[in-house]
């Protein structure tokens, strides 16, 4: 595997300066897979158009679910599923790195 590549600021960011670094891998399917890293900052997500599963490698973030108002802090070792149609918010507290699959 190679190094993470700078990808600029997270689209839709409304707090902080969440700069991204990514490394995509060939999955052999239509799914997108790779490693994603983001510096502190936050952004809303409205009606996800796909499903994401991710495993948090390092760092910390708060994920807020719009439907329930529930706020969950995630960190190293946590597994997260954000289904198609999900709306909520990511707030990265400490630079976070995750392995992801989007399908």
N, C-alpha and C positions, 0 to 999 in steps of 0.2 A: 504494500500500500504506500501511497505517497503522502506528501504534506497537505495540511488543510490550506485551501486557497481563500484569500480575502474575497468577500462577496458584497461588501458595502453595508449600508445601514438596512436593518430589517424594514421592509415596506410596511407602511401604516403606523410606524412608531409614533407614540404621542408623549413619551417620557424618556429621559436619559438619551443615550446615544448607542443603541444596541447594534454594534458592528458584528457582522457575521463572518465566519470562516467555515468552509464546507469541503467535504471530500465525498464525491459520488462514486459508487461502485456499480459495475455491470451486474444486473440481477438475472439476466436471461429471460426476464418476463417484462410485463408492462409496469411492474412496481418500481418505484424509485427507492433506492436504498443508499445509505451512506452514514457519514459522521457529520454532525452539525454542532457548531460552537457559537455562542452568542454572549456578548458583553452585557452588563446591566442596562436595563431599560424595559419599557413595556409597550404593549399594543393589544388592541381588540381583535378578535376573530369573530366574524359574523357568518353563520350558516356555512360551515366547512363544506367544500365541494368534493372532498375525498375523506378517506379514513387514514389516520396515522397511528402507528404503534411506535413507541420509543422506549429505550432503556437509558436511564440517566447514568452517565459514567462519572461525572464530577460536577460540582457547583450546586446552586440552589435557585429555585424559582417558586413563585406562588401562581397557581392556576385557579382562576375564578370561573365557576359555571354560572352563566346567566340565568338558566332555567330555575336553579335551586338557590342561587346566591352562595353556595358552598365554596369556601376557599381552602385549597389544599396546598401545603408546601411540599415540594418534591426535591429529592437530592439523590446522591450516589446510591445506586442499588434499586431505585424505584422503577417500576414499569408503568407506562401511561398509555391509555388508549383514548384517542379523540375521534369519535365516529363522525361519519358524514352527517351534515346538518347541525353539528355542535356549534354553539356560540358561547363565547366567554372571553377570557383575558389571560395573557401571559405577562408576568412581571418578574424579570430576571433580577435576583438579588445579588448573586455572586456568579461570575462568568460560568456558564453552564455548557456542558458537552454531552451530547446524546448520540446514540446509534439509532437510526430511524428506518422505518419502512412506510411508504405512502402508497396507497393503492385505491 
